[in-house]
Structures are given as structure tokens and as C-alpha cells.
């Protein structure tokens, strides 16, 4: 499963089991850090997007999709 697919899984978890979302986001961020991030700034951007997911889900998802 690539990072785009893993992001879709995170979004499904957010909708179906919100209590599990933060843990899923952390797993995704760990994979992103190892597989694709090219700087600490990239990782920070992804982390901030997940942090704003509940308040601004469209913006957060757009940012995360752009990163992968």
C-alpha cells in the first residue's frame, strides 16, 4: 500500500472510528518520515495538517495529498 492509499485509510478511520484517528495519523506520519519526507519542514507540514484535520478537513487533506 502506498502513502496515498494509507492516507485514504486514515480518512476512513477518522470517519468511522474517530477515537482511533490520532494513532492512525501517527503511523502515517512515521511512514511519511521514512519513505518520502525530504526535510523536517515537510514532516512539520504534514503534522500540522493532521492537527487541523478536525477544524479544516478539506485544507488538511489537500495539503497531505500534495505531499504524497
Order of alpha helices (4+ residues) and beta strands (2+ residues): alpha-alpha-alpha-alpha
